[in-house]
């Protein structure tokens, strides 16, 4: 029993000593100390970044003027071509119904011409013998000439249906040519593929897409909170994801009058003309970011945005300034523009006020090197 009693006394004394040591240690901890910073005069630039892509200013879709099958392709994607260069050739596959109808029209026209010629020859003799008047003969002659023209038209229509063009035409409809100078971006058809003509009722099949890659524009979107600060002619700095360590100059030329809602936010489309040198190689569709200066102020009184606090009830911005050693007093301030790191101070403090850097204890700030005295 004595041994048990001694053990209990030993445990009790040890617990008292441990509690005393812990109490003394916790009470001997140094108090939190705070670094301070002085306001500085800085140049503050407020920017926004629009994400988008770089695309050709004009993309031309080349379409056939006649339906048929792609017989030959003379270019490949990426080729540089000139206005008038041959792109493809279409082989005409006549429509049986249209072909038969055209042949029938030609035969009828020939029959009418034969009858008109007989009538013309007979009336010509009568006119020469002064049996009929000149007016009657001119009527017969007109009918004869119209019959000859009808045969010519029927034959031409038959040639178009069978061959795609009238024989002797300088530029056949079956030859698909470029209408601009540029680069072939895409050829969405293949040899043997059937294509349809472009007309008032059908957009037609695209044979090739051509664009001038030296005339590029940036196309992107900005948030509604920033679109009101944009103006046509503003300079843009374009960064391309595929071209590292190089910026391209541009100027804003278009701001959409109507926004579209995307993921709960209203976005407005913008466009900017990108200026390229003759040696710059930019491909259509590169992802890009456009940086725009919304507001700029030089040599204004500013502080780090991280030291600014906001009243939970009123939303008033304020800082704490040091009035004596590690004693601080609240000062309400009026802020101006911010670049996300530093913020302009319009009123409330002066250049000699020491601003408290919040929530940084001495060991942490010595390790990281925050603040300045």
FENGIPE-V907977 format. One line per field, one symbol per residue. ss: DSSP state (a for helix, b for strand, c for the rest). phi: phi as a letter, one per 30 degrees, with the letter a starting at -180 (. if undefined). A space follows every 50 residues. Layout:
BEGIN
ss: ???
phi: ???
END
This chain:
BEGIN
ss: caaaaaaaaaaaaaaaaaaaaaaaaaaccccccccbbbcbbbbbbbbbbb bbbbbbccbbbbbccccbbbbbbccccccbbccccbbbbbbccccaaaaa aaaaaaaaaaaaaaaaaaaaaaaaaaaacccccaaaaaaaaaaaaaaaaa aaaaaaaaaaaaacccccccccccbbbccccbbbbbcccccccbbccccc cccccbbbbbbccccbbbbbbbbaaaacccccccbbbbbbccbbbbbbbb bbbbbccccbbbccbbbbbbbbbbcccccccccccbbbbbbbbbbbbbbb bbbbaaacbbccccccbbbbbbbbccbbbbbbcbbbbbcccbbbbbbccc cccbbbcccccaaaaaaaccccc
phi: .ddddddddddddddddddddddddddcddddcbdbbcebcbccbccbbc caacbddbccccbdcbdlbdcbbcbbdjddbcdjddcabccdcddedddd dddddddddddddddddddddddddddddidcdddddddddddddddddd ddddddddddddcjadejddbdddccbdcbdlcddabdcbeiddbcdcbd cbdidddacbacdcbcbcbbbbdddcddccbdjddbccccdcbdhbccda bdbbbddbcbdbhibcccdbbbdcccddcdcbcdjedbbccbddabbchc dbbdddcdcbdddciddabccdcaehbbbdbdbcccdbcjccbdcdajbb dcdccdcdhbdddddddcidiad
END
